[in-house]
């Protein structure tokens, strides 16, 4: 009975370790996805903050001529 219990415990420990590895991979994947998403949203917004005033300046200058 004791050896059967030990086998079950060993099996459970192996499964828990496998789940832990899987969860860590998923966490890293989500972190990368979060950073890429932020970069794809924030960087274009910063570019627009710079580009829109320059465009409006040249547009208004053209209209005033």
trRosetta pair geometry for C-beta under 8 A, 3 or more apart (Angstrom, degrees):
i j d omega theta_ij theta_ji phi_ij phi_ji
1 4 5.8 -56 -151 35 32 113
1 5 6.4 33 152 -19 65 106
2 5 5.6 -53 -150 36 33 113
2 6 6.4 36 151 -21 65 105
3 6 5.4 -49 -147 36 36 116
3 7 6.5 40 152 -22 65 102
4 7 5.7 -51 -150 33 32 112
4 8 6.5 31 151 -17 63 105
5 8 5.7 -54 -149 37 33 111
5 9 6.3 33 153 -19 66 106
6 9 5.7 -53 -145 37 31 112
6 10 6.3 33 154 -20 64 106
7 10 5.7 -53 -147 36 30 112
7 11 6.3 32 153 -20 63 106
8 11 5.6 -54 -148 36 31 113
8 12 6.4 30 153 -18 65 106
9 12 5.7 -54 -147 37 32 111
9 13 6.3 34 153 -20 65 105
10 13 5.7 -53 -148 35 31 112
10 14 6.5 32 153 -19 64 105
11 14 5.9 -55 -151 35 30 111
11 15 6.5 28 152 -16 64 107
12 15 5.7 -55 -147 38 33 110
12 16 6.2 34 154 -20 67 106
13 16 5.7 -53 -145 37 31 111
13 17 6.3 33 155 -20 64 105
14 17 5.7 -53 -149 35 30 112
14 18 6.5 31 152 -19 64 105
15 18 5.6 -53 -149 35 33 112
15 19 6.4 34 152 -19 65 104
16 19 5.7 -52 -148 36 33 111
16 20 6.4 38 151 -23 64 104
17 20 5.6 -51 -149 33 32 115
17 21 6.6 33 154 -19 64 102
18 21 5.8 -51 -150 34 33 111
18 22 6.4 32 152 -17 64 108
19 22 5.6 -57 -149 39 33 113
19 23 6.2 33 154 -20 67 106
20 23 5.8 -55 -145 36 29 110
20 24 6.4 29 156 -18 64 106
21 24 5.9 -56 -150 36 30 111
21 25 6.6 30 153 -18 64 105
22 25 5.8 -55 -151 35 32 110
22 26 6.4 30 153 -17 65 107
23 26 5.6 -55 -147 38 33 112
23 27 6.2 36 153 -23 66 105
24 27 5.6 -50 -144 33 32 113
24 28 6.5 32 156 -17 63 104
25 28 5.9 -56 -151 37 31 110
25 29 6.3 33 151 -21 65 107
26 29 5.5 -54 -148 36 33 114
26 30 6.4 31 155 -17 66 105
27 30 5.9 -54 -148 37 30 109
27 31 6.4 33 152 -21 63 106
28 31 5.6 -53 -149 34 32 114
28 32 6.5 32 154 -17 65 104
29 32 5.9 -56 -151 36 31 109
29 33 6.3 30 152 -17 65 107
30 33 5.5 -53 -144 39 34 113
30 34 6.2 39 154 -24 65 103
31 34 5.7 -51 -149 32 30 114
31 35 6.6 26 155 -15 63 105
32 35 5.9 -57 -149 38 32 107
32 36 6.2 28 155 -16 67 108
33 36 5.8 -56 -144 40 30 109
33 37 6.1 32 156 -21 65 109
34 37 5.8 -58 -147 37 27 111
34 38 6.4 26 156 -17 63 107
35 38 5.7 -53 -146 37 31 111
35 39 6.3 31 155 -19 64 107
36 39 5.7 -55 -148 37 31 112
36 40 6.2 27 155 -17 65 109
37 40 5.8 -58 -145 39 29 108
37 41 6.4 15 159 -9 65 111
38 41 6.1 -67 -145 43 29 101
38 42 5.4 7 170 -4 71 120
39 42 6.4 -55 -117 46 23 97
39 43 5.5 17 -176 -13 61 121
40 43 7.0 -34 -108 37 14 105
40 44 7.2 9 174 -6 46 112
41 44 6.8 -73 -161 40 21 101
41 45 6.5 17 153 -16 61 115
42 45 5.6 -61 -150 38 33 113
42 46 6.3 32 155 -19 68 105
43 46 5.7 -52 -146 36 33 111
43 47 6.4 35 153 -19 63 105
44 47 5.3 -53 -147 37 37 116
44 48 6.4 39 153 -21 67 101
45 48 5.6 -51 -149 34 33 111
45 49 6.6 40 150 -25 63 100
46 49 5.5 -46 -150 27 36 116
46 50 6.9 26 153 -10 63 103
47 50 5.9 -62 -155 41 34 105
47 51 5.7 21 155 -14 72 117
48 51 5.5 -59 -127 45 33 104
48 52 5.5 35 174 -26 72 108
49 52 6.9 -39 -128 27 16 106
49 53 7.7 9 166 -4 47 106
50 53 7.1 -72 -166 38 26 100
50 54 6.7 16 152 -11 63 117
51 54 5.8 -66 -151 42 34 110
51 55 6.0 34 156 -21 72 109
52 55 5.7 -55 -143 38 30 111
52 56 6.2 28 159 -17 66 107
53 56 5.7 -55 -142 40 32 110
53 57 6.1 38 157 -24 65 106
54 57 5.7 -52 -148 33 29 115
54 58 6.6 22 157 -11 63 105
55 58 6.1 -59 -149 40 30 103
55 59 6.1 30 154 -20 66 111
56 59 5.5 -56 -141 39 31 114
56 60 6.1 28 161 -17 67 107
57 60 6.2 -55 -143 38 25 105
57 61 6.2 26 156 -19 61 110
58 61 5.5 -53 -144 38 32 115
58 62 6.3 35 155 -22 64 104
59 62 5.8 -54 -151 33 29 111
59 63 6.6 26 152 -17 63 107
60 63 5.6 -55 -148 37 35 111
60 64 6.3 33 155 -21 67 108
61 64 5.9 -58 -148 35 29 111
61 65 7.2 42 153 -36 60 97
62 65 6.1 -45 -161 9 34 115
